[in-house]
Amino acid sequence: MKLTTTDREILNSYKSLVEGLADYLGPCYELVLHSLEDLDNSVIAITNGHYTGRKIGSPVTDLALKMLTSIEKDGAQDYISYHTTNKEGLPLKSCTIAIRGENKRVIGLLCMNLHLHASIDTFMNSIVAVNTGKEENSPITEEFSEDVDALISSALLAARKQVMDDSSISSTNRNKEIISLLYQKGIFNLKDSVSKTAGLLGISKNTVYLHLRSLQK
């Protein structure tokens, strides 16, 4: 199959997905990205390939070829989940997902293999361990809100508490600091966030814009 420049860009964009999923899922999972441009050397990204002995440049599998035929001829769905074994006969729980490019052609495959023979300690450690990218005492927090209004309100309350707990911030600068914290969190990328923030703080939109212009400089 001859891929277009756009097709290749689409496939290359999945490489970071492979890396991110590998970081999230842990060492019990093998993730493989295939390009269908060269079936003999289809693997273009792989993590934990030691489980199957594969590496970049390894060929596509027979099951993948069968799946592609089913999609093309029978209109089968673009993914399949199944149990199988590796060449040592060890059990895997797997999923193969088709990747479509220009003109809706299938141009690649994303495969995930959970190696069920991995030790329970390895599996549990991959779930419990949290790589925050920060110090262990500073875990990442995330707001899960039902709608935008709730998200802005929640972010503002958290920012207000942080500012109010900081005795070094004078009362005249509190709103400015709250807006600065919201700006750092990207809240002002949300629609109508300026007017909603102004209303919650009891100040004018022009005041919010004034502080934002100062931050953007």
Rosetta constraint file for C-alpha pairs under 8 A:
AtomPair CA 1 CA 36 HARMONIC 6.35 0.50
AtomPair CA 1 CA 37 HARMONIC 4.75 0.50
AtomPair CA 1 CA 38 HARMONIC 7.13 0.50
AtomPair CA 2 CA 37 HARMONIC 5.70 0.50
AtomPair CA 3 CA 7 HARMONIC 5.63 0.50
AtomPair CA 3 CA 8 HARMONIC 6.52 0.50
AtomPair CA 3 CA 37 HARMONIC 6.10 0.50
AtomPair CA 3 CA 107 HARMONIC 7.30 0.50
AtomPair CA 4 CA 8 HARMONIC 6.37 0.50
AtomPair CA 4 CA 102 HARMONIC 7.81 0.50
AtomPair CA 5 CA 9 HARMONIC 6.29 0.50
AtomPair CA 6 CA 10 HARMONIC 6.18 0.50
AtomPair CA 6 CA 101 HARMONIC 7.47 0.50
AtomPair CA 6 CA 102 HARMONIC 7.04 0.50
AtomPair CA 7 CA 11 HARMONIC 6.34 0.50
AtomPair CA 7 CA 101 HARMONIC 5.13 0.50
AtomPair CA 7 CA 102 HARMONIC 6.21 0.50
AtomPair CA 7 CA 107 HARMONIC 6.93 0.50
AtomPair CA 8 CA 12 HARMONIC 6.03 0.50
AtomPair CA 9 CA 13 HARMONIC 6.14 0.50
AtomPair CA 10 CA 14 HARMONIC 6.87 0.50
AtomPair CA 10 CA 101 HARMONIC 6.74 0.50
AtomPair CA 11 CA 15 HARMONIC 7.21 0.50
AtomPair CA 11 CA 35 HARMONIC 7.18 0.50
AtomPair CA 11 CA 99 HARMONIC 7.85 0.50
AtomPair CA 11 CA 107 HARMONIC 7.83 0.50
AtomPair CA 11 CA 108 HARMONIC 6.95 0.50
AtomPair CA 12 CA 16 HARMONIC 7.95 0.50
AtomPair CA 13 CA 17 HARMONIC 7.37 0.50
AtomPair CA 14 CA 18 HARMONIC 6.31 0.50
AtomPair CA 14 CA 33 HARMONIC 7.60 0.50
AtomPair CA 15 CA 19 HARMONIC 6.39 0.50
AtomPair CA 15 CA 33 HARMONIC 7.30 0.50
AtomPair CA 15 CA 45 HARMONIC 6.27 0.50
AtomPair CA 16 CA 20 HARMONIC 5.96 0.50
AtomPair CA 17 CA 21 HARMONIC 5.95 0.50
AtomPair CA 18 CA 22 HARMONIC 6.06 0.50
AtomPair CA 18 CA 31 HARMONIC 6.26 0.50
AtomPair CA 18 CA 32 HARMONIC 7.28 0.50
AtomPair CA 18 CA 33 HARMONIC 7.30 0.50
AtomPair CA 18 CA 45 HARMONIC 7.39 0.50
AtomPair CA 18 CA 46 HARMONIC 7.36 0.50
AtomPair CA 18 CA 47 HARMONIC 7.52 0.50
AtomPair CA 19 CA 23 HARMONIC 6.22 0.50
AtomPair CA 19 CA 47 HARMONIC 7.39 0.50
AtomPair CA 20 CA 24 HARMONIC 6.22 0.50
AtomPair CA 21 CA 25 HARMONIC 5.77 0.50
AtomPair CA 21 CA 31 HARMONIC 7.96 0.50
AtomPair CA 22 CA 26 HARMONIC 5.61 0.50
AtomPair CA 22 CA 27 HARMONIC 7.31 0.50
AtomPair CA 22 CA 29 HARMONIC 6.98 0.50
AtomPair CA 22 CA 30 HARMONIC 7.59 0.50
AtomPair CA 22 CA 31 HARMONIC 6.88 0.50
AtomPair CA 22 CA 47 HARMONIC 6.71 0.50
AtomPair CA 25 CA 29 HARMONIC 6.48 0.50
AtomPair CA 25 CA 126 HARMONIC 6.82 0.50
AtomPair CA 25 CA 127 HARMONIC 7.49 0.50
AtomPair CA 26 CA 123 HARMONIC 7.71 0.50
AtomPair CA 26 CA 126 HARMONIC 5.00 0.50
AtomPair CA 26 CA 127 HARMONIC 7.56 0.50
AtomPair CA 27 CA 48 HARMONIC 6.66 0.50
AtomPair CA 27 CA 122 HARMONIC 7.51 0.50
AtomPair CA 27 CA 123 HARMONIC 7.70 0.50
AtomPair CA 27 CA 126 HARMONIC 6.97 0.50
AtomPair CA 28 CA 48 HARMONIC 7.94 0.50
AtomPair CA 28 CA 114 HARMONIC 5.91 0.50
AtomPair CA 28 CA 115 HARMONIC 5.61 0.50
AtomPair CA 28 CA 116 HARMONIC 7.78 0.50
AtomPair CA 28 CA 118 HARMONIC 6.26 0.50
AtomPair CA 28 CA 122 HARMONIC 7.26 0.50
AtomPair CA 28 CA 123 HARMONIC 6.26 0.50
AtomPair CA 28 CA 126 HARMONIC 7.93 0.50
AtomPair CA 29 CA 48 HARMONIC 6.88 0.50
AtomPair CA 29 CA 112 HARMONIC 6.72 0.50
AtomPair CA 29 CA 113 HARMONIC 5.50 0.50
AtomPair CA 29 CA 114 HARMONIC 4.60 0.50
AtomPair CA 29 CA 115 HARMONIC 6.20 0.50
AtomPair CA 30 CA 46 HARMONIC 7.28 0.50
AtomPair CA 30 CA 47 HARMONIC 5.57 0.50
AtomPair CA 30 CA 48 HARMONIC 4.91 0.50
AtomPair CA 30 CA 49 HARMONIC 6.10 0.50
AtomPair CA 30 CA 51 HARMONIC 7.25 0.50
AtomPair CA 30 CA 112 HARMONIC 5.79 0.50
AtomPair CA 30 CA 113 HARMONIC 5.03 0.50
AtomPair CA 30 CA 114 HARMONIC 6.53 0.50
AtomPair CA 30 CA 115 HARMONIC 7.61 0.50
AtomPair CA 31 CA 46 HARMONIC 5.54 0.50
AtomPair CA 31 CA 47 HARMONIC 5.34 0.50
AtomPair CA 31 CA 48 HARMONIC 7.09 0.50
AtomPair CA 31 CA 49 HARMONIC 7.78 0.50
AtomPair CA 31 CA 110 HARMONIC 7.37 0.50
AtomPair CA 31 CA 111 HARMONIC 5.69 0.50
AtomPair CA 31 CA 112 HARMONIC 4.67 0.50
AtomPair CA 31 CA 113 HARMONIC 6.45 0.50
AtomPair CA 32 CA 43 HARMONIC 6.76 0.50
AtomPair CA 32 CA 44 HARMONIC 7.85 0.50
AtomPair CA 32 CA 45 HARMONIC 5.87 0.50
AtomPair CA 32 CA 46 HARMONIC 4.45 0.50
AtomPair CA 32 CA 47 HARMONIC 6.72 0.50
AtomPair CA 32 CA 109 HARMONIC 7.99 0.50
AtomPair CA 32 CA 110 HARMONIC 5.87 0.50
AtomPair CA 32 CA 111 HARMONIC 5.04 0.50
AtomPair CA 32 CA 112 HARMONIC 6.53 0.50
AtomPair CA 33 CA 43 HARMONIC 5.75 0.50
AtomPair CA 33 CA 44 HARMONIC 5.78 0.50
AtomPair CA 33 CA 45 HARMONIC 5.04 0.50
AtomPair CA 33 CA 46 HARMONIC 6.27 0.50
AtomPair CA 33 CA 108 HARMONIC 7.28 0.50
AtomPair CA 33 CA 109 HARMONIC 5.85 0.50
AtomPair CA 33 CA 110 HARMONIC 4.78 0.50
AtomPair CA 33 CA 111 HARMONIC 6.44 0.50
AtomPair CA 34 CA 42 HARMONIC 4.94 0.50
AtomPair CA 34 CA 43 HARMONIC 4.46 0.50
AtomPair CA 34 CA 44 HARMONIC 5.76 0.50
AtomPair CA 34 CA 45 HARMONIC 7.27 0.50
AtomPair CA 34 CA 60 HARMONIC 7.06 0.50
AtomPair CA 34 CA 108 HARMONIC 5.21 0.50
AtomPair CA 34 CA 109 HARMONIC 4.97 0.50
AtomPair CA 34 CA 110 HARMONIC 6.44 0.50
AtomPair CA 35 CA 39 HARMONIC 7.38 0.50
AtomPair CA 35 CA 42 HARMONIC 4.94 0.50
AtomPair CA 35 CA 43 HARMONIC 6.41 0.50
AtomPair CA 35 CA 44 HARMONIC 6.53 0.50
AtomPair CA 35 CA 107 HARMONIC 6.24 0.50
AtomPair CA 35 CA 108 HARMONIC 4.43 0.50
AtomPair CA 35 CA 109 HARMONIC 6.74 0.50
AtomPair CA 36 CA 42 HARMONIC 6.06 0.50
AtomPair CA 36 CA 107 HARMONIC 5.41 0.50
AtomPair CA 36 CA 108 HARMONIC 5.22 0.50
AtomPair CA 36 CA 109 HARMONIC 7.86 0.50
AtomPair CA 37 CA 42 HARMONIC 7.15 0.50
AtomPair CA 37 CA 107 HARMONIC 7.31 0.50
AtomPair CA 38 CA 42 HARMONIC 5.37 0.50
AtomPair CA 39 CA 59 HARMONIC 5.72 0.50
AtomPair CA 39 CA 60 HARMONIC 5.56 0.50
AtomPair CA 40 CA 57 HARMONIC 7.70 0.50
AtomPair CA 40 CA 58 HARMONIC 6.93 0.50
AtomPair CA 40 CA 59 HARMONIC 4.46 0.50
AtomPair CA 40 CA 60 HARMONIC 6.63 0.50
AtomPair CA 41 CA 56 HARMONIC 7.67 0.50
AtomPair CA 41 CA 57 HARMONIC 4.25 0.50
AtomPair CA 41 CA 58 HARMONIC 4.99 0.50
AtomPair CA 41 CA 59 HARMONIC 4.62 0.50
AtomPair CA 41 CA 60 HARMONIC 7.25 0.50
AtomPair CA 42 CA 56 HARMONIC 7.87 0.50
AtomPair CA 42 CA 57 HARMONIC 5.95 0.50
AtomPair CA 42 CA 58 HARMONIC 6.09 0.50
AtomPair CA 42 CA 59 HARMONIC 5.06 0.50
AtomPair CA 42 CA 60 HARMONIC 5.57 0.50
AtomPair CA 43 CA 55 HARMONIC 7.00 0.50
AtomPair CA 43 CA 56 HARMONIC 5.00 0.50
AtomPair CA 43 CA 57 HARMONIC 5.08 0.50
AtomPair CA 43 CA 58 HARMONIC 5.33 0.50
AtomPair CA 43 CA 59 HARMONIC 6.37 0.50
AtomPair CA 43 CA 60 HARMONIC 7.05 0.50
AtomPair CA 44 CA 56 HARMONIC 5.25 0.50
AtomPair CA 44 CA 57 HARMONIC 6.45 0.50
AtomPair CA 45 CA 55 HARMONIC 7.88 0.50
AtomPair CA 45 CA 56 HARMONIC 5.93 0.50
AtomPair CA 46 CA 55 HARMONIC 6.48 0.50
AtomPair CA 46 CA 56 HARMONIC 6.60 0.50
AtomPair CA 49 CA 53 HARMONIC 5.66 0.50
AtomPair CA 49 CA 54 HARMONIC 5.14 0.50
AtomPair CA 49 CA 55 HARMONIC 6.04 0.50
AtomPair CA 50 CA 54 HARMONIC 6.71 0.50
AtomPair CA 51 CA 86 HARMONIC 8.00 0.50
AtomPair CA 51 CA 115 HARMONIC 7.74 0.50
AtomPair CA 52 CA 86 HARMONIC 6.37 0.50
AtomPair CA 52 CA 87 HARMONIC 7.21 0.50
AtomPair CA 54 CA 58 HARMONIC 5.92 0.50
AtomPair CA 60 CA 64 HARMONIC 6.62 0.50
AtomPair CA 60 CA 65 HARMONIC 7.29 0.50
AtomPair CA 61 CA 65 HARMONIC 6.48 0.50
AtomPair CA 62 CA 66 HARMONIC 6.30 0.50
AtomPair CA 63 CA 67 HARMONIC 6.16 0.50
AtomPair CA 64 CA 68 HARMONIC 6.18 0.50
AtomPair CA 64 CA 96 HARMONIC 7.60 0.50
AtomPair CA 65 CA 69 HARMONIC 6.28 0.50
AtomPair CA 66 CA 70 HARMONIC 6.30 0.50
AtomPair CA 67 CA 71 HARMONIC 6.27 0.50
AtomPair CA 68 CA 72 HARMONIC 6.17 0.50
AtomPair CA 69 CA 73 HARMONIC 5.88 0.50
AtomPair CA 69 CA 74 HARMONIC 7.73 0.50
AtomPair CA 70 CA 74 HARMONIC 5.05 0.50
AtomPair CA 70 CA 75 HARMONIC 6.48 0.50
AtomPair CA 70 CA 76 HARMONIC 5.55 0.50
AtomPair CA 71 CA 75 HARMONIC 4.64 0.50
AtomPair CA 71 CA 76 HARMONIC 4.40 0.50
AtomPair CA 71 CA 77 HARMONIC 6.51 0.50
AtomPair CA 71 CA 78 HARMONIC 6.88 0.50
AtomPair CA 72 CA 76 HARMONIC 7.59 0.50
AtomPair CA 78 CA 97 HARMONIC 5.88 0.50
AtomPair CA 78 CA 98 HARMONIC 5.11 0.50
AtomPair CA 78 CA 99 HARMONIC 7.98 0.50
AtomPair CA 79 CA 95 HARMONIC 7.08 0.50
AtomPair CA 79 CA 96 HARMONIC 5.52 0.50
AtomPair CA 79 CA 97 HARMONIC 4.25 0.50
AtomPair CA 79 CA 98 HARMONIC 6.05 0.50
AtomPair CA 80 CA 95 HARMONIC 5.60 0.50
AtomPair CA 80 CA 96 HARMONIC 5.46 0.50
AtomPair CA 80 CA 97 HARMONIC 6.67 0.50
AtomPair CA 81 CA 93 HARMONIC 7.62 0.50
AtomPair CA 81 CA 94 HARMONIC 5.65 0.50
AtomPair CA 81 CA 95 HARMONIC 4.25 0.50
AtomPair CA 81 CA 96 HARMONIC 6.60 0.50
AtomPair CA 82 CA 93 HARMONIC 6.02 0.50
AtomPair CA 82 CA 94 HARMONIC 5.32 0.50
AtomPair CA 82 CA 95 HARMONIC 6.33 0.50
AtomPair CA 83 CA 91 HARMONIC 7.24 0.50
AtomPair CA 83 CA 92 HARMONIC 5.66 0.50
AtomPair CA 83 CA 93 HARMONIC 4.53 0.50
AtomPair CA 83 CA 94 HARMONIC 5.91 0.50
AtomPair CA 84 CA 91 HARMONIC 5.92 0.50
AtomPair CA 84 CA 92 HARMONIC 5.21 0.50
AtomPair CA 84 CA 93 HARMONIC 6.43 0.50
AtomPair CA 84 CA 94 HARMONIC 7.19 0.50
AtomPair CA 85 CA 89 HARMONIC 5.05 0.50
AtomPair CA 85 CA 90 HARMONIC 5.05 0.50
AtomPair CA 85 CA 91 HARMONIC 4.38 0.50
AtomPair CA 85 CA 92 HARMONIC 5.31 0.50
AtomPair CA 86 CA 90 HARMONIC 5.46 0.50
AtomPair CA 86 CA 91 HARMONIC 6.68 0.50
AtomPair CA 86 CA 92 HARMONIC 7.03 0.50
AtomPair CA 90 CA 115 HARMONIC 7.80 0.50
AtomPair CA 90 CA 116 HARMONIC 7.71 0.50
AtomPair CA 90 CA 117 HARMONIC 6.52 0.50
AtomPair CA 91 CA 115 HARMONIC 6.45 0.50
AtomPair CA 91 CA 116 HARMONIC 5.63 0.50
AtomPair CA 91 CA 117 HARMONIC 6.44 0.50
AtomPair CA 92 CA 113 HARMONIC 6.05 0.50
AtomPair CA 92 CA 114 HARMONIC 5.47 0.50
AtomPair CA 92 CA 115 HARMONIC 4.82 0.50
AtomPair CA 92 CA 116 HARMONIC 5.52 0.50
AtomPair CA 92 CA 117 HARMONIC 7.89 0.50
AtomPair CA 93 CA 113 HARMONIC 5.71 0.50
AtomPair CA 93 CA 114 HARMONIC 5.06 0.50
AtomPair CA 93 CA 115 HARMONIC 6.76 0.50
AtomPair CA 93 CA 116 HARMONIC 7.00 0.50
AtomPair CA 94 CA 111 HARMONIC 7.25 0.50
AtomPair CA 94 CA 112 HARMONIC 5.52 0.50
AtomPair CA 94 CA 113 HARMONIC 4.38 0.50
AtomPair CA 94 CA 114 HARMONIC 6.19 0.50
AtomPair CA 95 CA 111 HARMONIC 5.67 0.50
AtomPair CA 95 CA 112 HARMONIC 5.23 0.50
AtomPair CA 95 CA 113 HARMONIC 6.62 0.50
AtomPair CA 96 CA 109 HARMONIC 6.58 0.50
AtomPair CA 96 CA 110 HARMONIC 5.75 0.50
AtomPair CA 96 CA 111 HARMONIC 4.36 0.50
AtomPair CA 96 CA 112 HARMONIC 6.50 0.50
AtomPair CA 97 CA 109 HARMONIC 5.54 0.50
AtomPair CA 97 CA 110 HARMONIC 5.14 0.50
AtomPair CA 97 CA 111 HARMONIC 6.31 0.50
AtomPair CA 98 CA 106 HARMONIC 6.23 0.50
AtomPair CA 98 CA 107 HARMONIC 7.68 0.50
AtomPair CA 98 CA 108 HARMONIC 6.07 0.50
AtomPair CA 98 CA 109 HARMONIC 4.64 0.50
AtomPair CA 98 CA 110 HARMONIC 6.51 0.50
AtomPair CA 99 CA 106 HARMONIC 5.55 0.50
AtomPair CA 99 CA 107 HARMONIC 5.87 0.50
AtomPair CA 99 CA 108 HARMONIC 4.95 0.50
AtomPair CA 99 CA 109 HARMONIC 5.45 0.50
AtomPair CA 99 CA 110 HARMONIC 7.09 0.50
AtomPair CA 100 CA 104 HARMONIC 5.29 0.50
AtomPair CA 100 CA 105 HARMONIC 5.22 0.50
AtomPair CA 100 CA 106 HARMONIC 4.26 0.50
AtomPair CA 100 CA 107 HARMONIC 5.49 0.50
AtomPair CA 100 CA 108 HARMONIC 6.97 0.50
AtomPair CA 101 CA 105 HARMONIC 5.45 0.50
AtomPair CA 101 CA 106 HARMONIC 6.29 0.50
AtomPair CA 101 CA 107 HARMONIC 5.86 0.50
AtomPair CA 118 CA 122 HARMONIC 6.69 0.50
AtomPair CA 118 CA 123 HARMONIC 6.92 0.50
AtomPair CA 119 CA 123 HARMONIC 6.40 0.50
AtomPair CA 120 CA 124 HARMONIC 5.98 0.50
AtomPair CA 121 CA 125 HARMONIC 5.94 0.50
AtomPair CA 122 CA 126 HARMONIC 6.28 0.50
AtomPair CA 123 CA 127 HARMONIC 6.64 0.50
AtomPair CA 124 CA 128 HARMONIC 6.14 0.50
AtomPair CA 125 CA 129 HARMONIC 5.58 0.50
AtomPair CA 132 CA 136 HARMONIC 7.49 0.50
AtomPair CA 132 CA 138 HARMONIC 7.99 0.50
AtomPair CA 132 CA 139 HARMONIC 6.09 0.50
AtomPair CA 132 CA 140 HARMONIC 6.17 0.50
AtomPair CA 134 CA 138 HARMONIC 6.27 0.50
AtomPair CA 134 CA 139 HARMONIC 7.20 0.50
AtomPair CA 135 CA 139 HARMONIC 7.53 0.50
AtomPair CA 143 CA 151 HARMONIC 7.02 0.50
AtomPair CA 143 CA 154 HARMONIC 7.55 0.50
AtomPair CA 143 CA 155 HARMONIC 7.76 0.50
AtomPair CA 144 CA 151 HARMONIC 7.53 0.50
AtomPair CA 145 CA 150 HARMONIC 5.74 0.50
AtomPair CA 145 CA 151 HARMONIC 5.24 0.50
AtomPair CA 146 CA 150 HARMONIC 6.50 0.50
AtomPair CA 146 CA 151 HARMONIC 7.55 0.50
AtomPair CA 147 CA 151 HARMONIC 6.35 0.50
AtomPair CA 148 CA 152 HARMONIC 6.19 0.50
AtomPair CA 148 CA 190 HARMONIC 7.71 0.50
AtomPair CA 149 CA 153 HARMONIC 6.08 0.50
AtomPair CA 149 CA 196 HARMONIC 7.75 0.50
AtomPair CA 150 CA 154 HARMONIC 5.91 0.50
AtomPair CA 151 CA 155 HARMONIC 6.09 0.50
AtomPair CA 152 CA 156 HARMONIC 6.02 0.50
AtomPair CA 152 CA 187 HARMONIC 6.85 0.50
AtomPair CA 152 CA 193 HARMONIC 7.08 0.50
AtomPair CA 152 CA 196 HARMONIC 7.67 0.50
AtomPair CA 152 CA 197 HARMONIC 7.35 0.50
AtomPair CA 153 CA 157 HARMONIC 6.15 0.50
AtomPair CA 153 CA 197 HARMONIC 7.91 0.50
AtomPair CA 153 CA 200 HARMONIC 7.59 0.50
AtomPair CA 154 CA 158 HARMONIC 6.29 0.50
AtomPair CA 155 CA 159 HARMONIC 6.16 0.50
AtomPair CA 155 CA 182 HARMONIC 6.97 0.50
AtomPair CA 155 CA 187 HARMONIC 7.89 0.50
AtomPair CA 156 CA 160 HARMONIC 5.92 0.50
AtomPair CA 156 CA 178 HARMONIC 7.16 0.50
AtomPair CA 156 CA 182 HARMONIC 6.88 0.50
AtomPair CA 156 CA 197 HARMONIC 7.58 0.50
AtomPair CA 157 CA 161 HARMONIC 6.16 0.50
AtomPair CA 158 CA 162 HARMONIC 6.28 0.50
AtomPair CA 159 CA 163 HARMONIC 6.20 0.50
AtomPair CA 159 CA 178 HARMONIC 5.45 0.50
AtomPair CA 159 CA 181 HARMONIC 6.15 0.50
AtomPair CA 159 CA 182 HARMONIC 6.96 0.50
AtomPair CA 160 CA 164 HARMONIC 5.96 0.50
AtomPair CA 160 CA 174 HARMONIC 7.97 0.50
AtomPair CA 160 CA 178 HARMONIC 5.83 0.50
AtomPair CA 161 CA 165 HARMONIC 5.99 0.50
AtomPair CA 162 CA 166 HARMONIC 6.53 0.50
AtomPair CA 163 CA 169 HARMONIC 6.98 0.50
AtomPair CA 163 CA 174 HARMONIC 6.40 0.50
AtomPair CA 163 CA 177 HARMONIC 6.79 0.50
AtomPair CA 163 CA 178 HARMONIC 6.58 0.50
AtomPair CA 164 CA 169 HARMONIC 7.82 0.50
AtomPair CA 164 CA 174 HARMONIC 7.51 0.50
AtomPair CA 169 CA 173 HARMONIC 6.40 0.50
AtomPair CA 169 CA 174 HARMONIC 6.42 0.50
AtomPair CA 170 CA 174 HARMONIC 6.42 0.50
AtomPair CA 173 CA 177 HARMONIC 6.25 0.50
AtomPair CA 174 CA 178 HARMONIC 6.14 0.50
AtomPair CA 175 CA 179 HARMONIC 6.14 0.50
AtomPair CA 175 CA 201 HARMONIC 7.31 0.50
AtomPair CA 176 CA 180 HARMONIC 6.16 0.50
AtomPair CA 176 CA 211 HARMONIC 6.28 0.50
AtomPair CA 177 CA 181 HARMONIC 6.23 0.50
AtomPair CA 178 CA 182 HARMONIC 6.29 0.50
AtomPair CA 179 CA 183 HARMONIC 6.01 0.50
AtomPair CA 179 CA 208 HARMONIC 7.25 0.50
AtomPair CA 179 CA 211 HARMONIC 7.20 0.50
AtomPair CA 179 CA 212 HARMONIC 7.55 0.50
AtomPair CA 180 CA 184 HARMONIC 6.23 0.50
AtomPair CA 180 CA 211 HARMONIC 7.79 0.50
AtomPair CA 180 CA 212 HARMONIC 7.65 0.50
AtomPair CA 180 CA 215 HARMONIC 7.12 0.50
AtomPair CA 181 CA 185 HARMONIC 6.39 0.50
AtomPair CA 182 CA 186 HARMONIC 6.41 0.50
AtomPair CA 182 CA 187 HARMONIC 5.43 0.50
AtomPair CA 182 CA 188 HARMONIC 7.13 0.50
AtomPair CA 183 CA 187 HARMONIC 5.89 0.50
AtomPair CA 183 CA 188 HARMONIC 6.02 0.50
AtomPair CA 183 CA 212 HARMONIC 7.61 0.50
AtomPair CA 186 CA 190 HARMONIC 7.93 0.50
AtomPair CA 187 CA 193 HARMONIC 6.87 0.50
AtomPair CA 188 CA 193 HARMONIC 5.43 0.50
AtomPair CA 188 CA 194 HARMONIC 6.54 0.50
AtomPair CA 189 CA 193 HARMONIC 7.42 0.50
AtomPair CA 192 CA 196 HARMONIC 6.24 0.50
AtomPair CA 193 CA 197 HARMONIC 5.85 0.50
AtomPair CA 194 CA 198 HARMONIC 6.07 0.50
AtomPair CA 194 CA 205 HARMONIC 6.29 0.50
AtomPair CA 194 CA 208 HARMONIC 6.58 0.50
AtomPair CA 194 CA 209 HARMONIC 7.48 0.50
AtomPair CA 195 CA 199 HARMONIC 6.17 0.50
AtomPair CA 195 CA 204 HARMONIC 8.00 0.50
AtomPair CA 195 CA 205 HARMONIC 5.66 0.50
AtomPair CA 196 CA 200 HARMONIC 6.25 0.50
AtomPair CA 197 CA 201 HARMONIC 6.11 0.50
AtomPair CA 197 CA 208 HARMONIC 7.84 0.50
AtomPair CA 198 CA 202 HARMONIC 5.81 0.50
AtomPair CA 198 CA 203 HARMONIC 5.03 0.50
AtomPair CA 198 CA 204 HARMONIC 5.57 0.50
AtomPair CA 198 CA 205 HARMONIC 5.42 0.50
AtomPair CA 198 CA 207 HARMONIC 7.95 0.50
AtomPair CA 198 CA 208 HARMONIC 6.45 0.50
AtomPair CA 199 CA 203 HARMONIC 6.44 0.50
AtomPair CA 199 CA 204 HARMONIC 7.50 0.50
AtomPair CA 203 CA 207 HARMONIC 6.68 0.50
AtomPair CA 203 CA 208 HARMONIC 7.64 0.50
AtomPair CA 204 CA 208 HARMONIC 6.74 0.50
AtomPair CA 205 CA 209 HARMONIC 6.19 0.50
AtomPair CA 206 CA 210 HARMONIC 6.02 0.50
AtomPair CA 207 CA 211 HARMONIC 6.40 0.50
AtomPair CA 208 CA 212 HARMONIC 6.21 0.50
AtomPair CA 209 CA 213 HARMONIC 6.05 0.50
AtomPair CA 210 CA 214 HARMONIC 6.39 0.50
AtomPair CA 211 CA 215 HARMONIC 6.30 0.50
AtomPair CA 212 CA 216 HARMONIC 6.11 0.50
AtomPair CA 213 CA 217 HARMONIC 6.34 0.50
